[in-house]
């Protein structure tokens, strides 16, 4: 009898946890921005975006290369996207240690003085930022003394500082590398699997960020 009661109590706790997660997902507005320059040819970024959409069907996915192939950002529209979002995920492949040009252009045009921050501080208080990136080079090359000489989080400090300047809560980053090692067609399944594993970690971070709003 006691065992039965314990099982019922455990089931009740799990139900409450699941209900809390669902409630958080319904309340929070998630914006995921892809900075890949050619998403049609992507495996990693494309897979990660798709996996996130499966778990968060209400999320808004913005593919910058498809929306602004001419780099002419609709500033008013993009500021509205940012204003509406509670959590913003920047998803991009590393190019020369930072985000691709299209994402930099979007950030430069949208997160400007007077909208994202001013002389007194950040204007996007309460919003959360998560970074998610992939690289062709393997992770072990991003260490002191290795080929790329510094950890990946050091290269991403400007975006972490952007969050701080704008009053956003920086909720960490997810990084996986080594995708250039799987360029062969025969290795595409491994490529997808690695991206799916990346997505699982990213989804956990998003859920944690959502839970903090409760």
KEMIVEX-108854 format. One line per 10 residues: number of its first residue (from 1); for each residue x, y, z of N, C-alpha, C. Coordinates in nm, 3 decimals, always signed. Layout:
N
NUM = X:Y:Z:X:Y:Z:X:Y:Z | ...
END
This chain:
214
1 = +0.082:-0.120:+0.000:+0.000:+0.000:+0.000:+0.086:+0.127:+0.000 | +0.191:+0.125:+0.089:+0.280:+0.240:+0.095:+0.350:+0.263:-0.039 | +0.389:+0.151:-0.103:+0.457:+0.161:-0.233:+0.363:+0.223:-0.336 | +0.237:+0.182:-0.331:+0.136:+0.234:-0.424:+0.119:+0.385:-0.405 | +0.118:+0.428:-0.277:+0.102:+0.571:-0.247:+0.224:+0.650:-0.297 | +0.343:+0.591:-0.279:+0.465:+0.658:-0.326:+0.462:+0.676:-0.478 | +0.414:+0.571:-0.548:+0.406:+0.578:-0.694:+0.308:+0.687:-0.736 | +0.195:+0.695:-0.665:+0.095:+0.799:-0.695:+0.154:+0.938:-0.672 | +0.229:+0.952:-0.563:+0.289:+1.082:-0.530:+0.393:+1.120:-0.635 | +0.474:+1.022:-0.678:+0.575:+1.048:-0.781:+0.508:+1.088:-0.911
11 = +0.400:+1.019:-0.943:+0.326:+1.052:-1.065:+0.269:+1.191:-1.060 | +0.221:+1.230:-0.941:+0.165:+1.364:-0.925:+0.272:+1.472:-0.942 | +0.391:+1.445:-0.885:+0.502:+1.540:-0.897:+0.544:+1.555:-1.042 | +0.557:+1.443:-1.112:+0.595:+1.447:-1.254:+0.492:+1.522:-1.336 | +0.365:+1.501:-1.304:+0.257:+1.571:-1.375:+0.266:+1.721:-1.355 | +0.299:+1.761:-1.231:+0.313:+1.904:-1.202:+0.431:+1.965:-1.276 | +0.541:+1.888:-1.281:+0.660:+1.935:-1.354:+0.630:+1.954:-1.502 | +0.565:+1.854:-1.561:+0.530:+1.861:-1.702:+0.433:+1.975:-1.729 | +0.336:+1.993:-1.638:+0.239:+2.102:-1.653:+0.309:+2.236:-1.646 | +0.409:+2.245:-1.558:+0.485:+2.370:-1.544:+0.561:+2.402:-1.671
21 = +0.622:+2.297:-1.732:+0.698:+2.315:-1.856:+0.606:+2.360:-1.969 | +0.491:+2.292:-1.981:+0.395:+2.328:-2.086:+0.345:+2.470:-2.066 | +0.314:+2.504:-1.939:+0.266:+2.638:-1.909:+0.369:+2.743:-1.946 | +0.496:+2.716:-1.913:+0.604:+2.810:-1.945:+0.617:+2.828:-2.095 | +0.607:+2.716:-2.170:+0.618:+2.724:-2.315:+0.505:+2.806:-2.374 | +0.387:+2.794:-2.317:+0.272:+2.868:-2.368:+0.284:+3.017:-2.339 | +0.344:+3.051:-2.226:+0.356:+3.191:-2.186:+0.468:+3.262:-2.259 | +0.582:+3.195:-2.275:+0.701:+3.258:-2.330:+0.699:+3.262:-2.483 | +0.746:+3.371:-2.535:+0.760:+3.384:-2.680:+0.907:+3.363:-2.716 | +0.930:+3.262:-2.798:+1.066:+3.224:-2.835:+1.096:+3.265:-2.978
31 = +1.206:+3.336:-2.996:+1.253:+3.376:-3.128:+1.388:+3.310:-3.152 | +1.398:+3.232:-3.260:+1.524:+3.166:-3.296:+1.570:+3.222:-3.429 | +1.687:+3.285:-3.429:+1.738:+3.353:-3.548:+1.853:+3.275:-3.608 | +1.837:+3.236:-3.733:+1.944:+3.166:-3.804:+2.030:+3.267:-3.879 | +2.160:+3.260:-3.852:+2.251:+3.350:-3.923:+2.329:+3.280:-4.032 | +2.286:+3.159:-4.068:+2.356:+3.085:-4.174:+2.339:+3.159:-4.307 | +2.448:+3.173:-4.382:+2.443:+3.249:-4.507:+2.372:+3.174:-4.620 | +2.367:+3.039:-4.610:+2.302:+2.958:-4.715:+2.234:+2.839:-4.649 | +2.122:+2.864:-4.587:+2.055:+2.760:-4.509:+2.015:+2.641:-4.594 | +1.991:+2.662:-4.722:+1.949:+2.552:-4.810:+2.058:+2.446:-4.822
41 = +2.182:+2.485:-4.804:+2.293:+2.390:-4.817:+2.343:+2.340:-4.681 | +2.279:+2.386:-4.575:+2.323:+2.353:-4.440:+2.268:+2.218:-4.394 | +2.347:+2.151:-4.314:+2.297:+2.032:-4.245:+2.284:+2.061:-4.096 | +2.389:+2.113:-4.035:+2.389:+2.136:-3.890:+2.287:+2.240:-3.848 | +2.300:+2.362:-3.898:+2.208:+2.468:-3.858:+2.064:+2.433:-3.892 | +2.044:+2.380:-4.010:+1.908:+2.343:-4.053:+1.848:+2.238:-3.960 | +1.926:+2.138:-3.926:+1.878:+2.032:-3.836:+1.846:+2.087:-3.699 | +1.933:+2.170:-3.644:+1.911:+2.227:-3.512:+1.784:+2.311:-3.510 | +1.764:+2.392:-3.612:+1.643:+2.475:-3.619:+1.518:+2.388:-3.625 | +1.524:+2.283:-3.703:+1.408:+2.194:-3.718:+1.377:+2.120:-3.588
51 = +1.481:+2.077:-3.517:+1.461:+2.006:-3.391:+1.399:+2.097:-3.286 | +1.443:+2.220:-3.282:+1.385:+2.317:-3.187:+1.238:+2.341:-3.219 | +1.206:+2.351:-3.347:+1.067:+2.375:-3.388:+0.976:+2.259:-3.349 | +1.029:+2.138:-3.351:+0.949:+2.021:-3.312:+0.904:+2.031:-3.166 | +0.995:+2.076:-3.081:+0.966:+2.084:-2.938:+0.889:+2.211:-2.903 | +0.918:+2.318:-2.977:+0.851:+2.446:-2.952:+0.780:+2.491:-3.080 | +0.666:+2.430:-3.112:+0.596:+2.460:-3.238:+0.550:+2.605:-3.250 | +0.534:+2.673:-3.136:+0.489:+2.812:-3.140:+0.606:+2.910:-3.158 | +0.727:+2.859:-3.157:+0.844:+2.946:-3.170:+0.847:+3.011:-3.308 | +0.899:+3.132:-3.313:+0.919:+3.199:-3.441:+1.061:+3.174:-3.488
61 = +1.074:+3.115:-3.606:+1.205:+3.090:-3.664:+1.231:+3.191:-3.774 | +1.339:+3.266:-3.760:+1.375:+3.367:-3.858:+1.503:+3.325:-3.930 | +1.492:+3.302:-4.060:+1.607:+3.266:-4.143:+1.653:+3.393:-4.215 | +1.760:+3.453:-4.167:+1.802:+3.582:-4.218:+1.841:+3.578:-4.365 | +1.904:+3.470:-4.410:+1.947:+3.464:-4.550:+1.828:+3.459:-4.645 | +1.718:+3.400:-4.601:+1.598:+3.392:-4.685:+1.514:+3.518:-4.676 | +1.512:+3.578:-4.558:+1.431:+3.698:-4.538:+1.497:+3.822:-4.594 | +1.629:+3.829:-4.583:+1.703:+3.947:-4.629:+1.822:+3.907:-4.717 | +1.797:+3.846:-4.832:+1.909:+3.807:-4.920:+1.989:+3.927:-4.971 | +1.925:+4.045:-4.969:+1.994:+4.167:-5.014:+2.054:+4.246:-4.898
71 = +2.046:+4.190:-4.775:+2.101:+4.254:-4.656:+2.027:+4.382:-4.617 | +1.911:+4.408:-4.676:+1.834:+4.528:-4.642:+1.734:+4.492:-4.532 | +1.775:+4.518:-4.411:+1.696:+4.479:-4.294:+1.577:+4.572:-4.274 | +1.460:+4.514:-4.253:+1.342:+4.592:-4.218:+1.351:+4.620:-4.068 | +1.409:+4.733:-4.033:+1.441:+4.763:-3.894:+1.317:+4.767:-3.806 | +1.212:+4.831:-3.852:+1.089:+4.841:-3.772:+1.032:+4.702:-3.743 | +1.027:+4.619:-3.845:+0.973:+4.484:-3.829:+1.058:+4.401:-3.734 | +1.189:+4.411:-3.747:+1.279:+4.332:-3.663:+1.280:+4.379:-3.519 | +1.265:+4.509:-3.499:+1.256:+4.558:-3.362:+1.129:+4.508:-3.296 | +1.023:+4.495:-3.374:+0.899:+4.442:-3.319:+0.915:+4.297:-3.281
81 = +0.987:+4.220:-3.365:+1.015:+4.079:-3.331:+1.087:+4.070:-3.197 | +1.190:+4.152:-3.183:+1.270:+4.150:-3.061:+1.186:+4.194:-2.941 | +1.105:+4.296:-2.960:+1.020:+4.346:-2.851:+0.921:+4.240:-2.806 | +0.869:+4.162:-2.899:+0.769:+4.060:-2.868:+0.829:+3.937:-2.801 | +0.957:+3.913:-2.825:+1.021:+3.790:-2.776:+1.061:+3.799:-2.628 | +1.046:+3.687:-2.559:+1.095:+3.675:-2.422:+1.234:+3.612:-2.421 | +1.254:+3.517:-2.512:+1.381:+3.447:-2.523:+1.427:+3.454:-2.668 | +1.551:+3.493:-2.688:+1.608:+3.501:-2.823:+1.727:+3.406:-2.831 | +1.723:+3.319:-2.930:+1.834:+3.227:-2.956:+1.900:+3.269:-3.087 | +2.030:+3.290:-3.083:+2.106:+3.319:-3.204:+2.177:+3.191:-3.245
91 = +2.140:+3.139:-3.362:+2.195:+3.014:-3.413:+2.280:+3.043:-3.536 | +2.407:+3.004:-3.533:+2.493:+3.039:-3.646:+2.617:+2.950:-3.654 | +2.671:+2.936:-3.775:+2.800:+2.867:-3.791:+2.913:+2.968:-3.771 | +3.020:+2.926:-3.712:+3.132:+3.016:-3.688:+3.205:+3.045:-3.820 | +3.226:+3.174:-3.845:+3.305:+3.217:-3.961:+3.405:+3.321:-3.912 | +3.531:+3.288:-3.922:+3.636:+3.374:-3.867:+3.604:+3.413:-3.722 | +3.569:+3.311:-3.644:+3.555:+3.320:-3.499:+3.430:+3.395:-3.450 | +3.341:+3.431:-3.540:+3.220:+3.501:-3.497:+3.104:+3.466:-3.589 | +2.994:+3.535:-3.572:+2.875:+3.508:-3.653:+2.894:+3.557:-3.796 | +2.825:+3.496:-3.892:+2.833:+3.541:-4.032:+2.785:+3.684:-4.051
101 = +2.820:+3.742:-4.165:+2.791:+3.883:-4.193:+2.643:+3.918:-4.183 | +2.554:+3.829:-4.229:+2.412:+3.861:-4.228:+2.361:+3.877:-4.085 | +2.412:+3.796:-3.992:+2.369:+3.811:-3.853:+2.428:+3.937:-3.790 | +2.553:+3.968:-3.823:+2.613:+4.090:-3.772:+2.535:+4.212:-3.821 | +2.495:+4.208:-3.948:+2.418:+4.319:-4.004:+2.285:+4.335:-3.929 | +2.218:+4.223:-3.902:+2.091:+4.225:-3.829:+2.111:+4.285:-3.690 | +2.214:+4.243:-3.621:+2.241:+4.295:-3.487:+2.274:+4.445:-3.492 | +2.355:+4.485:-3.588:+2.396:+4.625:-3.599:+2.278:+4.716:-3.631 | +2.185:+4.667:-3.713:+2.071:+4.748:-3.754:+1.962:+4.753:-3.647 | +1.945:+4.645:-3.574:+1.832:+4.633:-3.481:+1.867:+4.675:-3.338
111 = +1.980:+4.627:-3.285:+2.015:+4.651:-3.146:+2.091:+4.783:-3.131 | +2.023:+4.891:-3.161:+2.089:+5.021:-3.164:+2.059:+5.104:-3.040 | +2.136:+5.209:-3.023:+2.117:+5.305:-2.914:+1.977:+5.366:-2.928 | +1.907:+5.369:-2.818:+1.772:+5.424:-2.820:+1.665:+5.316:-2.827 | +1.701:+5.200:-2.878:+1.608:+5.087:-2.878:+1.653:+4.978:-2.781 | +1.777:+4.935:-2.796:+1.828:+4.826:-2.712:+1.898:+4.876:-2.586 | +1.951:+4.997:-2.590:+2.022:+5.054:-2.476:+2.030:+5.205:-2.493 | +2.058:+5.273:-2.385:+2.082:+5.417:-2.391:+2.188:+5.455:-2.289 | +2.204:+5.583:-2.264:+2.309:+5.628:-2.174:+2.288:+5.582:-2.030 | +2.166:+5.545:-1.997:+2.136:+5.503:-1.860:+2.147:+5.352:-1.841
121 = +2.146:+5.277:-1.950:+2.155:+5.132:-1.938:+2.078:+5.059:-2.045 | +2.049:+4.932:-2.018:+1.979:+4.849:-2.115:+1.830:+4.877:-2.119 | +1.772:+4.857:-2.237:+1.628:+4.880:-2.257:+1.553:+4.752:-2.287 | +1.624:+4.638:-2.284:+1.561:+4.509:-2.313:+1.560:+4.422:-2.187 | +1.541:+4.485:-2.075:+1.544:+4.415:-1.947:+1.441:+4.303:-1.940 | +1.483:+4.190:-1.885:+1.393:+4.077:-1.868:+1.399:+3.976:-1.980 | +1.449:+4.017:-2.097:+1.463:+3.923:-2.208:+1.588:+3.837:-2.186 | +1.587:+3.721:-2.246:+1.698:+3.627:-2.228:+1.763:+3.595:-2.362 | +1.893:+3.581:-2.360:+1.968:+3.552:-2.483:+2.047:+3.423:-2.466 | +2.035:+3.335:-2.567:+2.111:+3.210:-2.571:+2.187:+3.206:-2.703
131 = +2.314:+3.172:-2.699:+2.394:+3.157:-2.820:+2.408:+3.010:-2.854 | +2.398:+2.979:-2.982:+2.411:+2.840:-3.028:+2.491:+2.842:-3.157 | +2.609:+2.779:-3.154:+2.694:+2.786:-3.273:+2.762:+2.653:-3.304 | +2.802:+2.639:-3.429:+2.873:+2.520:-3.476:+2.999:+2.566:-3.548 | +3.095:+2.475:-3.559:+3.216:+2.508:-3.634:+3.263:+2.388:-3.714 | +3.336:+2.417:-3.820:+3.393:+2.310:-3.900:+3.506:+2.241:-3.826 | +3.589:+2.320:-3.759:+3.700:+2.266:-3.681:+3.647:+2.197:-3.556 | +3.712:+2.091:-3.510:+3.667:+2.021:-3.390:+3.686:+2.105:-3.263 | +3.609:+2.072:-3.161:+3.612:+2.147:-3.035:+3.751:+2.150:-2.972 | +3.826:+2.042:-2.985:+3.956:+2.035:-2.916:+4.060:+2.129:-2.975
141 = +4.029:+2.192:-3.088:+4.122:+2.291:-3.144:+4.100:+2.430:-3.085 | +3.992:+2.445:-3.009:+3.963:+2.574:-2.947:+4.007:+2.573:-2.801 | +4.138:+2.565:-2.782:+4.198:+2.569:-2.649:+4.332:+2.641:-2.659 | +4.378:+2.695:-2.547:+4.507:+2.764:-2.544:+4.617:+2.670:-2.596 | +4.693:+2.719:-2.694:+4.803:+2.642:-2.748:+4.766:+2.552:-2.864 | +4.636:+2.534:-2.888:+4.592:+2.454:-3.003:+4.577:+2.543:-3.126 | +4.530:+2.487:-3.234:+4.526:+2.557:-3.362:+4.455:+2.693:-3.355 | +4.342:+2.698:-3.285:+4.266:+2.824:-3.277:+4.289:+2.900:-3.147 | +4.371:+2.845:-3.061:+4.438:+2.917:-2.951:+4.353:+2.965:-2.834 | +4.223:+2.981:-2.851:+4.138:+3.027:-2.741:+4.009:+2.946:-2.737
151 = +3.948:+2.936:-2.620:+3.818:+2.867:-2.609:+3.712:+2.942:-2.687 | +3.610:+2.872:-2.733:+3.505:+2.933:-2.813:+3.432:+3.044:-2.737 | +3.413:+3.027:-2.607:+3.340:+3.130:-2.533:+3.416:+3.263:-2.531 | +3.548:+3.259:-2.544:+3.626:+3.382:-2.551:+3.595:+3.456:-2.680 | +3.585:+3.383:-2.790:+3.554:+3.446:-2.919:+3.413:+3.504:-2.922 | +3.326:+3.452:-2.838:+3.187:+3.499:-2.838:+3.161:+3.606:-2.732 | +3.264:+3.658:-2.670:+3.247:+3.761:-2.567:+3.171:+3.884:-2.616 | +3.191:+3.931:-2.741:+3.115:+4.049:-2.785:+2.964:+4.030:-2.777 | +2.914:+3.911:-2.808:+2.771:+3.887:-2.799:+2.725:+3.874:-2.655 | +2.811:+3.821:-2.571:+2.777:+3.815:-2.429:+2.768:+3.956:-2.372
161 = +2.859:+4.043:-2.416:+2.859:+4.181:-2.371:+2.738:+4.256:-2.428 | +2.697:+4.221:-2.549:+2.576:+4.281:-2.607:+2.457:+4.258:-2.514 | +2.443:+4.134:-2.466:+2.334:+4.101:-2.374:+2.342:+4.188:-2.250 | +2.461:+4.202:-2.194:+2.479:+4.280:-2.072:+2.446:+4.428:-2.095 | +2.496:+4.483:-2.205:+2.472:+4.624:-2.235:+2.324:+4.654:-2.254 | +2.253:+4.557:-2.314:+2.111:+4.578:-2.345:+2.019:+4.537:-2.230 | +2.077:+4.494:-2.119:+1.997:+4.457:-2.003:+1.935:+4.319:-2.011 | +1.983:+4.238:-2.105:+1.930:+4.103:-2.120:+2.003:+4.005:-2.028 | +1.936:+3.897:-1.994:+1.999:+3.791:-1.917:+2.066:+3.694:-2.013 | +2.198:+3.680:-2.000:+2.270:+3.585:-2.084:+2.257:+3.447:-2.023
171 = +2.195:+3.354:-2.097:+2.165:+3.221:-2.045:+2.258:+3.114:-2.100 | +2.375:+3.155:-2.143:+2.475:+3.058:-2.184:+2.478:+3.031:-2.333 | +2.567:+2.939:-2.370:+2.585:+2.904:-2.510:+2.598:+2.754:-2.527 | +2.564:+2.709:-2.647:+2.580:+2.569:-2.684:+2.670:+2.566:-2.806 | +2.775:+2.487:-2.799:+2.870:+2.483:-2.911:+2.912:+2.340:-2.942 | +2.911:+2.306:-3.069:+2.970:+2.179:-3.114:+3.050:+2.205:-3.241 | +3.158:+2.132:-3.256:+3.243:+2.149:-3.373:+3.273:+2.017:-3.441 | +3.358:+2.025:-3.541:+3.398:+1.904:-3.612:+3.314:+1.869:-3.732 | +3.232:+1.961:-3.777:+3.143:+1.930:-3.889:+3.216:+1.918:-4.022 | +3.331:+1.981:-4.036:+3.409:+1.965:-4.160:+3.465:+1.825:-4.173
181 = +3.474:+1.755:-4.062:+3.526:+1.618:-4.065:+3.423:+1.519:-4.121 | +3.299:+1.569:-4.140:+3.192:+1.481:-4.187:+3.130:+1.533:-4.316 | +3.213:+1.581:-4.406:+3.164:+1.640:-4.529:+3.120:+1.537:-4.632 | +3.176:+1.416:-4.623:+3.142:+1.314:-4.721:+2.995:+1.278:-4.712 | +2.936:+1.248:-4.826:+2.794:+1.211:-4.832:+2.766:+1.093:-4.739 | +2.859:+1.000:-4.733:+2.840:+0.881:-4.651:+2.831:+0.915:-4.503 | +2.884:+1.031:-4.465:+2.885:+1.070:-4.324:+2.769:+1.163:-4.287 | +2.676:+1.185:-4.379:+2.569:+1.281:-4.351:+2.485:+1.240:-4.230 | +2.462:+1.111:-4.213:+2.383:+1.066:-4.098:+2.453:+1.102:-3.967 | +2.586:+1.090:-3.964:+2.662:+1.128:-3.846:+2.653:+1.278:-3.821
191 = +2.656:+1.352:-3.930:+2.644:+1.497:-3.926:+2.511:+1.537:-3.862 | +2.403:+1.475:-3.909:+2.268:+1.502:-3.857:+2.258:+1.462:-3.711 | +2.313:+1.345:-3.678:+2.308:+1.296:-3.540:+2.378:+1.393:-3.444 | +2.493:+1.443:-3.486:+2.567:+1.538:-3.402:+2.485:+1.665:-3.381 | +2.420:+1.711:-3.487:+2.338:+1.832:-3.478:+2.216:+1.808:-3.388 | +2.159:+1.689:-3.394:+2.045:+1.655:-3.308:+2.085:+1.654:-3.162 | +2.204:+1.603:-3.134:+2.254:+1.602:-2.996:+2.276:+1.746:-2.947 | +2.327:+1.829:-3.036:+2.344:+1.972:-3.006:+2.209:+2.032:-2.972 | +2.109:+2.001:-3.054:+1.974:+2.056:-3.035:+1.915:+2.016:-2.900 | +1.942:+1.893:-2.855:+1.889:+1.848:-2.726:+1.941:+1.936:-2.612
201 = +2.069:+1.968:-2.618:+2.128:+2.053:-2.514:+2.069:+2.194:-2.522 | +2.053:+2.244:-2.644:+1.994:+2.376:-2.663:+1.851:+2.380:-2.609 | +1.774:+2.276:-2.638:+1.636:+2.269:-2.591:+1.630:+2.270:-2.438 | +1.725:+2.202:-2.375:+1.731:+2.202:-2.228:+1.755:+2.344:-2.176 | +1.844:+2.418:-2.242:+1.871:+2.556:-2.200:+1.748:+2.644:-2.219 | +1.678:+2.622:-2.329:+1.556:+2.701:-2.355:+1.451:+2.672:-2.249 | +1.433:+2.543:-2.217:+1.336:+2.506:-2.114:+1.372:+2.567:-1.979 | +1.500:+2.568:-1.947:+1.545:+2.627:-1.821:+1.517:+2.777:-1.818 | +1.542:+2.842:-1.933:+1.515:+2.986:-1.942:+1.366:+3.014:-1.928 | +1.284:+2.929:-1.988:+1.138:+2.945:-1.979:+1.090:+2.926:-1.836
211 = +1.145:+2.826:-1.768:+1.104:+2.796:-1.631:+1.131:+2.913:-1.537 | +1.232:+2.992:-1.570:+1.268:+3.104:-1.483:+1.163:+3.215:-1.484 | +1.072:+3.211:-1.582:+0.966:+3.312:-1.589:+0.852:+3.278:-1.494 | +0.846:+3.154:-1.446:+0.736:+3.113:-1.357:+0.753:+3.171:-1.217
END
